[in-house]
Amino acid sequence: MKHKRVIIWGYKLHSHTHSYIHAGYYNAFKNLGYETYWIDGRDNFDPQLFNDALIFTEQWAVIGNQNIPLFSNSTYAVHYIGNKDTRVEGNPGASAYLGKVGRLIDVRYNAVKWVDKNYNYSLDRSKATKIGAGCYFEKGSEYDYFYTTWATDLLPEEINLEDMYIPKEDYVFFAGTIGGGQGGPKDCKTAPPEYDNLVYLNPFIQACEEGGIEFKYNCPWISPQSFEEQRKIIQKSYLAPDVRHKAFKEWGYIPCRNFKNISYGQLGITNSKPVYEFFDGNIIYNEDTYQLFFDAQKERENYDLIKSQMLFVKENHTYINRVKELIEIVNGES
């Protein structure tokens, strides 16, 4: 890599749902042998660490810790950086970096569009450069764009194909936010209709009840679980669904949850057609989540299918992949 070290800025583990993304990048950079630090404004650190460095962060983490050092010979890869159109920057966005840093990369969702308080963009993948199995790059006039999917928290060598045979129990565990989908709400129960996945989960829960399967849930905003604790619960789950709300399905968002569930040895299950297409149809999909339960139930011991899903994630969708893709952009190889 062209820089001397890597800095992950803000959102220490369990402080925010984005902290799990920071943990994934941190562990992957460390695993690949890079000098890597995970710090924020409350830590005692030498500002010179940011000199000739790659800094990975999320813009609201910067707003919460505004004393992030800015260096003109460093690259700042910032997720959720804000709009570049006529709308007012919500966070304030790119203006905090332009003219002060060596290079700015907007780390965006790999989605066909995104419209919310910070973003308002569309991605035409035919005009972007594909990087790896799930990312795209666009050169901008003032800063660049890295459209990325997230990944499983496991490193490739930690994905064990034998985990698909772990005995299952009579409960379904749903991991993720219920109600919201864009950082809240923190009670995990209520949301505007376009961000409400509970209306899609309820039919699945009904099917669970009819099948004598308990539905379990843990809100990550209220009582976050360790990676190990959540992984063990998911591995023993009768099924491990990923259910998305209306906006995410329309925008073509590819979440990390199926990557995680599959890497733990579970069958991939989704109500999102964009996710189904991303997996080239090699995943259990039904828009009707009541029927999704029964479709998945039929395939829950299809170990050939589960193995192919696990290998797909192991080879393409760990944070080792994401780090290598980001480094390719940072080094100017794309």
QUILIN-V202082 format. One record per residue. RES is the residue in three letters. NEAR is the number of other C-alpha atoms within 12 Angstrom. Layout:
RES/NEAR
RES/NEAR
//
This chain:
MET/26
LYS/20
HIS/25
LYS/22
ARG/29
VAL/40
ILE/42
ILE/43
TRP/46
GLY/39
TYR/31
LYS/28
LEU/26
HIS/22
SER/24
HIS/29
THR/34
HIS/32
SER/33
TYR/35
ILE/40
HIS/41
ALA/39
GLY/35
TYR/43
TYR/39
ASN/32
ALA/36
PHE/35
LYS/23
ASN/23
LEU/23
GLY/16
TYR/24
GLU/24
THR/29
TYR/32
TRP/33
ILE/34
ASP/33
GLY/23
ARG/16
ASP/16
ASN/11
PHE/18
ASP/15
PRO/19
GLN/17
LEU/29
PHE/35
ASN/25
ASP/26
ALA/36
LEU/44
ILE/50
PHE/47
THR/43
GLU/40
GLN/39
TRP/27
ALA/32
VAL/34
ILE/24
GLY/20
ASN/21
GLN/21
ASN/21
ILE/36
PRO/31
LEU/30
PHE/25
SER/20
ASN/24
SER/33
THR/41
TYR/47
ALA/41
VAL/40
HIS/39
TYR/41
ILE/42
GLY/35
ASN/28
LYS/26
ASP/16
THR/11
ARG/18
VAL/18
GLU/22
GLY/24
ASN/26
PRO/24
GLY/32
ALA/37
SER/21
ALA/25
TYR/31
LEU/24
GLY/16
LYS/19
VAL/29
GLY/26
ARG/35
LEU/39
ILE/43
ASP/44
VAL/38
ARG/40
TYR/36
ASN/39
ALA/35
VAL/27
LYS/24
TRP/27
VAL/27
ASP/25
LYS/21
ASN/28
TYR/33
ASN/26
TYR/28
SER/26
LEU/30
ASP/17
ARG/21
SER/12
LYS/12
ALA/22
THR/26
LYS/25
ILE/29
GLY/28
ALA/27
GLY/38
CYS/37
TYR/35
PHE/37
GLU/31
LYS/22
GLY/15
SER/12
GLU/19
TYR/28
ASP/33
TYR/41
PHE/44
TYR/43
THR/44
THR/39
TRP/43
ALA/40
THR/41
ASP/41
LEU/38
LEU/34
PRO/30
GLU/17
GLU/21
ILE/31
ASN/24
LEU/27
GLU/18
ASP/26
MET/35
TYR/23
ILE/23
PRO/20
LYS/25
GLU/21
ASP/21
TYR/25
VAL/36
PHE/35
PHE/39
ALA/39
GLY/42
THR/38
ILE/37
GLY/32
GLY/32
GLY/36
GLN/34
GLY/25
GLY/25
PRO/22
LYS/23
ASP/19
CYS/27
LYS/26
THR/20
ALA/25
PRO/20
PRO/18
GLU/24
TYR/31
ASP/29
ASN/35
LEU/32
VAL/27
TYR/34
LEU/38
ASN/24
PRO/25
PHE/40
ILE/32
GLN/24
ALA/27
CYS/33
GLU/19
GLU/15
GLY/19
GLY/15
ILE/24
GLU/22
PHE/30
LYS/28
TYR/29
ASN/25
CYS/28
PRO/32
TRP/27
ILE/21
SER/21
PRO/24
GLN/25
SER/20
PHE/25
GLU/16
GLU/16
GLN/29
ARG/30
LYS/26
ILE/32
ILE/43
GLN/34
LYS/28
SER/36
TYR/37
LEU/48
ALA/47
PRO/48
ASP/48
VAL/50
ARG/46
HIS/35
LYS/29
ALA/27
PHE/33
LYS/32
GLU/22
TRP/29
GLY/29
TYR/38
ILE/38
PRO/39
CYS/37
ARG/38
ASN/48
PHE/45
LYS/46
ASN/44
ILE/48
SER/44
TYR/45
GLY/47
GLN/52
LEU/47
GLY/50
ILE/46
THR/47
ASN/40
SER/38
LYS/31
PRO/29
VAL/38
TYR/27
GLU/20
PHE/30
PHE/31
ASP/16
GLY/20
ASN/28
ILE/41
ILE/42
TYR/35
ASN/30
GLU/28
ASP/25
THR/33
TYR/29
GLN/26
LEU/36
PHE/42
PHE/28
ASP/28
ALA/34
GLN/28
LYS/18
GLU/24
ARG/33
GLU/23
ASN/22
TYR/24
ASP/19
LEU/28
ILE/35
LYS/30
SER/26
GLN/38
MET/39
LEU/28
PHE/32
VAL/47
LYS/32
GLU/26
ASN/31
HIS/43
THR/42
TYR/41
ILE/34
ASN/36
ARG/40
VAL/42
LYS/29
GLU/37
LEU/46
ILE/36
GLU/23
ILE/37
VAL/34
ASN/18
GLY/18
GLU/15
SER/23
//
